[in-house]
Amino acid sequence: MPDQPWIQRAPGLPYFITEHGDPWTPIGQNDAIPWVDWSPLLHPQDLPAVAGHLAWLRTQGVTCLRFMLEYAESGGHFFEQPAGVFNPVLVQAWDDLFRLCGDAGLRLLLTPLDTYFHWVRWDLHPYNSANGGPCSARTELMCHPGVRQLVKSRLQFATERWGGSGTLFAWDLWNEMHPVQGEDRPGVFDDYIGDVGPFLRDVELRAHGRSHPQCVSVFGPELHWKPWLNGAIFRHSALDFANNHFYEEGTIDHPSDTVAPALAVGKLVREALAEITDQRPFFDSEHGPIHTFKDYRRTLPDDFDDEYFRHIQWAHLASGGAGGGMRWPNRHPHRLTHGMRRAQRALADFLPLVDWARFDRRPVDAVVSDPDVACFACGDAHQAVLFLLRTRPLLPDGRVDPAVRRPTTVTVPGLVPDRFRALLWDMQVGVAAGEATTRPAPCGGVRLEVPAFCVGVVVAVCTLGRLGDGDE
């Protein structure tokens, strides 16, 4: 397996770099070994098909896949069987997946188990005392000493076997933390992170001489229902970056148009950044129409879902997230559409226009002249990223009407007096689409005269000499 450079946080900045100092951005989605694109790994059936799929993902700009070591939707793919004994079929599948990802130049964000199916398949799970495990109640999963030790052993096994390469991007120490998994004990999040995170880091330092970045994830609405959870998720000293799962009710989990989800993502990213006090990177590691798919048993039409995906992706990036977020497919079968892959390619091609290794971004309150255009923006004194999205009129199916094209003016505060270049990016085609005229704004910052556009456009603003190759 090729020894890919390890990923680390850019010192003092909210983005990632390789160990060699090159910018790196997570672009990808959630996947699971039992799903259609990965099931050939089991027993194994068709490894060349998996290798071909990974190579194709790389051509679409994908850099990172989020997997759970155990995804037991059917109850038949437990990573341990019985508790403490690692399933050789799953171990072989992971051997092959790590090797193939390394060959393709892709990386993995790993979490030890899918707590949703751990919860709903508890009657079958090896950790259940009824099946020979240590724990009698699923409400003790996060705090039971026996389960804690099993999770530690699982993580130790995984990093000692697969963690010696940069193919492993990072660890999500616990997928979708929820107080009920720890008997609603005060401080259960901090206790788990403060125990498991340093343990894993020590194991990696002994095994590899360095450690991979760590985070935990949470079902996002919980942070509004129980605000006291925010400290552990966004500010715990043992974590390197922050994650959230964007499943806002109605707007994201059951969308009726493609604008409201983007507005929700912009709001949620800003709320997350407001909780972070040290500029650690943040990104959404799960989002999608889960309520539409799971409860209404409906897969969104491709055209609608593609636009929903694009708007969420660009709102996430322009609001200050690292990358465009990671979709949970919530489609039948569980795979992204070709339109979503084109959107990921467009994002990958846009990234070189920003100097991420020096971008100390903050949310920016840009002012738009057109009341029917929403602006998502972040920036520092020298750079800014904006996503301008038309909010109306909408087509009957909830997509933005592409027939409406109007110019607009945007004032971006915070940029120091200088000469700026504002490159427009066609978010649908993924190519440069000209430039906006820039001039100093009367009250400070820069005013952009953006030519007529339909649906949405992305803008990279930079001091001349810092954009792309630095040519003027």
Buried (B, 14 or more C-beta within 10 A) or exposed (E): BEEBBBBBBBEEBBBBBBEEEEBBBBBBBBBBBBBEBBBBBBEBEEBEBBBEBBBEBBEBBBBBBBBBBBBBBEEEBBBBBEBBEBBEBBBBBBBBBBBBBBBBBBBBBBBBBBBBBBBBBBEBBBBBEEBEBBBEEBBBBBBBEBBBEBBBBBBBBBBBBBBBBBBBBBBBBBBBBBBEBBBEEEEBBBBBBBBBBEBBBEBBEEBBEEBBBBBBBBBBBBBEEEEEBBEBBBBBEBBBBBBBBBBBEEBBBBBBBBBBBBBBBBBBBBBBBEBBEEBBBBBBBBBBBBBBBEEEEBBBEEBBBBBBBBBBBBBBBBBBBBBBBBBBBBBEEBBBBEBBBBBBBBBBBBBEBBBBBBBBBEBBEBBBBBEEBBBBBBBBEBBBBBBBBBBEEBBEEBBBEEEBEBEBBBBBBBBEEBEBBBBBBBBBEBEBBEBBEBEBBEEEBBBBBBBEBBBBBBBBBBBEEBBBEEEE
